[in-house]
């Protein structure tokens, strides 16, 4: 049961990052800047909370910093016609370096920022549900971020499948010329997709640091890249994202659990989630090839 609860916690930043990356993917563009967006949200939220003590201000700072980087990414890729993969890598490198520089200026550290040791992210106990023997222990008592991630998937489903915005966004991938003939600009929807990525990743990055009460350089630990695998492993659907993110969360929770149980080198155990990611990528590639050959 503890491992399943751990999986729900671990999957949360993956869920936010994958939810953000889903929109550019549906618009026909892959956003590989998710890693940098998560880091920006993680650092800015903890830094602002350190000075203000306001959770709302911290969350707003995380979203704002990630949105700024997303806007820069969208401008260079869509307006200046730069290669979207190169600009995405640039955002990742810039974000990681900027966090360390700002940490030195603001806190006189080499990237590490820590809150008071007594800090704990508040947990929400859902009435009635918490009294159910198994479901209560598994689903109740999580942070607002966890439940916010679930609600976000519902909102995304409604936005993608039940609104004109969603229809036009999905048409950008293969029917952009048809949109142009109707006077609808695909560039607007692709730009909006990148900005939505920034919003979601900012919240996900905020969870990374606020959940632990500390920021460490590189604390996203490849979650932005894993989120890309989650998107395609989940079939680019909100429900698929949830299932794929939970699987990856379960794998990471399992690796964390086995560190103190099995007599296996720690480096091997820590690499297990990334090894699983590699297998998942191979499975997605094989499945895509079989679909093309049919």
C-alpha positions as CSV (number, residue, x, y, z in Angstrom):
1,X,0.0,0.0,0.0
2,X,2.9,2.4,0.8
3,X,4.4,1.7,-2.5
4,X,1.1,2.5,-4.3
5,X,0.8,5.8,-2.3
6,X,4.4,6.6,-3.3
7,X,3.6,5.9,-6.9
8,X,0.8,8.4,-6.8
9,X,3.1,11.1,-5.4
10,X,5.9,10.3,-7.8
11,X,3.7,10.4,-10.8
12,X,2.4,13.9,-10.1
13,X,5.2,15.9,-11.7
14,X,5.2,13.5,-14.6
15,X,1.5,14.0,-15.0
16,X,1.8,17.8,-15.1
17,X,4.7,17.7,-17.5
18,X,3.1,15.2,-19.8
19,X,-0.2,17.1,-19.7
20,X,1.7,20.2,-20.9
21,X,3.6,18.3,-23.5
22,X,0.4,16.8,-24.9
23,X,-0.8,20.0,-26.5
24,X,2.2,20.7,-28.8
25,X,2.2,17.0,-29.7
26,X,-1.4,17.2,-30.8
27,X,-0.5,20.3,-32.8
28,X,2.2,18.4,-34.6
29,X,5.2,19.8,-32.7
30,X,7.2,18.0,-30.0
31,X,8.2,20.1,-27.0
32,X,11.5,18.8,-25.6
33,X,11.9,21.8,-23.3
34,X,9.8,20.1,-20.6
35,X,12.8,19.4,-18.4
36,X,13.9,23.1,-18.4
37,X,10.3,24.2,-17.7
38,X,10.1,21.9,-14.7
39,X,13.4,23.2,-13.3
40,X,12.3,26.9,-13.7
41,X,9.1,26.2,-11.9
42,X,10.8,24.3,-9.1
43,X,13.4,27.0,-8.4
44,X,11.2,30.1,-8.8
45,X,8.4,28.7,-6.5
46,X,10.8,27.8,-3.7
47,X,12.7,31.1,-4.0
48,X,9.5,33.1,-3.8
49,X,8.1,31.1,-0.9
50,X,11.4,31.5,0.9
51,X,11.1,35.3,0.8
52,X,7.3,35.7,1.1
53,X,6.0,32.6,2.8
54,X,3.0,32.7,0.5
55,X,2.1,29.5,-1.3
56,X,-0.1,31.4,-3.8
57,X,2.8,33.7,-4.7
58,X,5.1,30.7,-5.0
59,X,2.8,29.0,-7.4
60,X,2.3,32.2,-9.4
61,X,6.0,32.6,-9.7
62,X,6.5,29.0,-10.9
63,X,3.8,29.5,-13.6
64,X,5.2,32.9,-14.6
65,X,8.8,31.7,-15.0
66,X,7.8,28.7,-17.0
67,X,5.4,30.7,-19.2
68,X,8.2,33.2,-20.0
69,X,10.5,30.4,-21.1
70,X,7.7,28.8,-23.1
71,X,6.9,32.1,-24.8
72,X,10.6,32.5,-25.7
73,X,10.6,29.0,-27.1
74,X,7.4,29.5,-29.1
75,X,8.7,32.9,-30.5
76,X,12.0,31.4,-31.7
77,X,10.5,28.2,-33.1
78,X,7.3,29.6,-34.7
79,X,8.1,33.3,-35.5
80,X,11.8,33.1,-36.2
81,X,11.5,29.6,-37.8
82,X,14.3,28.2,-35.7
83,X,14.6,24.4,-35.3
84,X,12.1,23.4,-32.6
85,X,14.5,20.8,-31.2
86,X,17.5,23.1,-31.0
87,X,15.4,25.8,-29.2
88,X,14.0,23.2,-26.8
89,X,17.5,22.1,-25.9
90,X,18.5,25.7,-25.5
91,X,15.7,26.2,-23.0
92,X,16.8,23.2,-21.0
93,X,20.4,24.3,-20.8
94,X,19.5,28.0,-20.1
95,X,17.0,27.1,-17.4
96,X,19.4,24.8,-15.6
97,X,22.2,27.3,-15.7
98,X,20.1,30.3,-14.8
99,X,18.8,28.5,-11.6
100,X,22.3,28.0,-10.4
101,X,23.3,31.6,-11.1
102,X,20.3,33.1,-9.4
103,X,20.8,30.8,-6.4
104,X,24.3,32.2,-6.1
105,X,23.1,35.8,-6.3
106,X,20.1,35.4,-4.0
107,X,21.2,32.8,-1.5
108,X,25.0,32.6,-1.9
109,X,24.8,28.9,-2.6
110,X,25.7,26.7,-5.6
111,X,22.2,25.9,-6.5
112,X,20.8,24.4,-3.3
113,X,18.0,26.3,-1.7
114,X,16.3,24.8,1.4
115,X,13.3,25.9,3.5
116,X,13.0,25.4,7.3
117,X,13.4,21.8,8.3
118,X,9.9,21.9,9.9
119,X,8.2,22.7,6.6
120,X,5.7,20.2,5.2
121,X,3.3,20.5,2.3
122,X,-0.2,20.3,3.7
123,X,-2.2,17.2,3.0
124,X,-5.9,17.0,2.3
125,X,-8.0,14.3,3.9
126,X,-11.2,13.7,1.9
127,X,-14.3,13.2,4.1
128,X,-16.1,9.9,3.8
129,X,-13.3,8.6,1.4
130,X,-10.7,8.5,4.2
131,X,-13.0,6.1,6.2
132,X,-13.0,3.5,3.5
133,X,-10.4,0.8,4.6
134,X,-8.2,0.4,1.5
135,X,-9.4,3.2,-0.8
136,X,-9.1,5.8,2.0
137,X,-5.5,4.9,2.8
138,X,-4.6,4.9,-0.9
139,X,-6.5,8.0,-2.2
140,X,-6.9,10.3,0.8
141,X,-4.2,12.3,2.5
142,X,-2.4,13.6,-0.5
143,X,-1.4,17.2,-1.3
144,X,-3.4,19.6,-3.3
145,X,-1.0,19.1,-6.3
146,X,-2.1,15.4,-6.5
147,X,-5.8,16.2,-6.7
148,X,-5.1,19.2,-8.9
149,X,-3.3,16.9,-11.4
150,X,-6.4,14.6,-11.6
151,X,-8.7,17.6,-12.1
152,X,-6.3,19.0,-14.7
153,X,-6.7,15.8,-16.8
154,X,-10.5,16.1,-16.7
155,X,-10.3,19.8,-17.9
156,X,-7.8,18.8,-20.6
157,X,-10.2,16.1,-21.9
158,X,-13.0,18.7,-22.0
159,X,-10.8,21.2,-23.7
160,X,-9.4,18.8,-26.4
161,X,-12.6,16.9,-27.3
162,X,-15.5,19.2,-26.4
163,X,-14.4,22.7,-27.6
164,X,-13.7,24.4,-30.9
165,X,-10.2,25.1,-29.6
166,X,-9.5,21.4,-29.2
167,X,-10.8,20.5,-32.6
168,X,-8.6,23.2,-34.3
169,X,-5.6,22.3,-32.2
170,X,-5.7,18.7,-33.3
171,X,-6.3,19.7,-36.9
172,X,-2.9,21.6,-36.9
173,X,-1.0,18.3,-37.1
174,X,-2.3,17.0,-40.5
175,X,-4.8,19.6,-41.7
176,X,-3.1,22.9,-41.3
177,X,-3.8,23.8,-44.9
178,X,-7.5,23.3,-44.4
179,X,-7.4,25.6,-41.4
180,X,-5.6,28.3,-43.4
181,X,-8.3,28.0,-46.1
182,X,-10.9,28.7,-43.4
183,X,-9.0,31.8,-42.2
184,X,-7.8,30.0,-39.1
185,X,-4.1,30.5,-38.2
186,X,-2.5,27.2,-37.1
187,X,0.4,29.3,-35.7
188,X,-1.9,30.8,-33.1
189,X,-2.9,27.4,-31.8
190,X,0.6,26.1,-31.8
191,X,1.7,29.1,-29.8
192,X,-1.1,28.5,-27.4
193,X,0.0,24.9,-27.1
194,X,3.5,25.9,-26.0
195,X,2.1,28.3,-23.5
196,X,-0.1,25.7,-22.0
197,X,3.0,23.5,-21.7
198,X,4.6,26.3,-19.7
199,X,1.6,26.6,-17.4
200,X,1.4,22.9,-16.6
201,X,5.1,22.4,-16.2
202,X,5.4,25.4,-13.9
203,X,2.9,23.7,-11.6
204,X,4.6,20.4,-11.9
205,X,8.0,22.0,-11.2
206,X,6.6,23.7,-8.2
207,X,5.5,20.4,-6.7
208,X,9.0,19.0,-7.1
209,X,10.5,21.6,-4.8
210,X,7.6,22.5,-2.5
211,X,6.9,18.8,-1.8
212,X,10.5,18.4,-0.4
213,X,11.0,21.9,0.8
214,X,14.3,22.1,-1.1
215,X,15.6,22.9,-4.5
216,X,18.7,21.0,-5.9
217,X,20.2,21.6,-9.4
218,X,18.9,18.9,-11.7
219,X,16.2,17.8,-9.3
220,X,13.9,17.1,-12.2
221,X,16.1,14.1,-12.9
222,X,15.0,13.5,-16.4
223,X,11.2,13.7,-15.6
224,X,10.7,16.1,-18.5
225,X,12.2,13.5,-20.9
226,X,10.2,10.7,-19.3
227,X,7.1,12.8,-19.8
228,X,7.6,12.7,-23.5
229,X,7.6,8.9,-23.3
230,X,4.4,9.0,-21.2
231,X,2.7,11.1,-23.9
232,X,3.2,8.5,-26.6
233,X,2.9,5.5,-24.4
234,X,-0.4,6.9,-23.3
235,X,-1.6,7.2,-26.8
236,X,-1.7,11.0,-26.6
237,X,-5.0,10.9,-24.6
238,X,-5.7,12.2,-21.1
239,X,-6.7,8.8,-19.7
240,X,-3.7,7.2,-21.3
241,X,-1.4,9.9,-19.7
242,X,-2.8,9.0,-16.3
243,X,-2.2,5.2,-16.8
244,X,1.3,5.7,-18.3
245,X,2.3,8.2,-15.6
246,X,1.1,5.8,-12.9
247,X,3.2,2.9,-14.3
248,X,6.3,5.1,-14.4
249,X,5.5,6.3,-10.9
250,X,5.1,2.7,-9.7
251,X,8.5,1.8,-11.2
252,X,10.3,4.7,-9.5
253,X,8.5,4.0,-6.2
254,X,9.6,0.4,-6.5
255,X,13.2,1.4,-7.0
256,X,13.1,3.7,-4.0
257,X,11.6,0.9,-1.9
258,X,14.2,-1.7,-2.9
259,X,17.2,0.5,-2.0
260,X,16.8,-0.5,1.6
261,X,15.6,-4.1,1.0
262,X,17.7,-5.7,-1.7
263,X,21.4,-6.1,-1.6
264,X,21.9,-4.6,-5.1
265,X,24.2,-1.7,-5.9
266,X,22.4,1.6,-5.4
267,X,23.5,2.9,-8.8
268,X,21.8,0.0,-10.5
269,X,18.5,0.5,-8.5
270,X,18.5,4.3,-9.3
271,X,18.9,3.5,-13.0
272,X,16.0,1.2,-13.0
273,X,13.3,3.8,-13.9
274,X,15.5,5.0,-16.8
275,X,16.0,1.5,-18.0
276,X,12.3,1.0,-17.9
277,X,11.9,4.2,-19.9
278,X,14.2,2.8,-22.6
279,X,12.1,-0.3,-22.8
280,X,9.0,1.7,-23.1
281,X,10.5,3.8,-25.9
282,X,11.4,0.6,-27.8
283,X,7.9,-0.7,-27.3
284,X,6.4,2.6,-28.6
285,X,8.7,2.5,-31.6
286,X,7.8,-1.1,-32.4
287,X,4.1,-0.4,-32.1
288,X,4.3,2.7,-34.4
289,X,6.3,0.7,-37.0
290,X,3.7,-2.1,-37.0
291,X,0.9,0.5,-37.4
292,X,2.7,2.0,-40.4
293,X,3.2,-1.4,-42.0
294,X,-0.4,-2.4,-41.7
